[in-house]
Amino acid sequence: NPIYDSKSPNASNLKISRMDKTCGTVLGGDEIFLLCDKVQKDDIEIRFYEEDDEGGWEAFGDFSPTDVHKQYAIVFKTPAYHRIEIERPVTVFLQLKRKKAGDCSDPKQFTYIPQVPDKEEVLRKKQK
Amino acid sequence: SPIYDKKATTTSQLKITQLNLTRGPCCGKTEIYMLCDKVQKDDIEIVFRRGSWKANGEFAQTDVHRQIAIVFKTPPYQDQDITEEVNVSVSLRRISDQMESEPVPFTYLPQNPDPYEVKR
């Protein structure tokens, strides 16, 4: 068994405390403020994922090391969902993941909202 | 001149780095995430100001995250009948010595931007 130094951020547990948003557009690009336990700015990623029988899906939040604030907060943009054409909201998970060690935080839920059809499209459908 | 211990949150400079939202309705209660330099959770307040008006952001000590972020609610603006946007300033203030950060802007929005529908 490995012996962890509890003072080292590399060994401490990852944890998401709070997020300012838990839903956003299926297209991605929504800015989220995430408050967390201690992370290293160049060894952390935010993994969005879905698990299913066919292997599932994953994508990563978009941010640079300068978007990590004092090791305890991250401002990032959501990735697009893998299918843009959803008709109902879809709930997936996200977690913090250390790049080198590969360990993860407990997941939080995030809900992708369908695109609002534009007026022209609604009119087109009405005319049919 | 005083010698500051940069690590002591009782005397260090206060600084607001970023707000997740910079606009909200004049009725207040908008939840805001503020990222800041280190603060003491029991010795900090968030002051909204315009002219002689002043009100505090609402939060509990448990809303201060690891000294570097505060989740708070905006106070209502003094005038609930504004018809145009009003710009105010937001600062961090240490209660013990009344030191303040540089202000950042926040905009209050009218509840109903055109109550008499004159512009329609």
Interface residues (C-beta under 8 A of the other chain):
Chain A: S17 R18 D20 E31 F33 L35 D37 K38 H69 K70 Y72 A73 V75
Chain B: T17 Q18 N20 E31 Y33 L35 D37 K38 H65 R66 I68 A69 V71
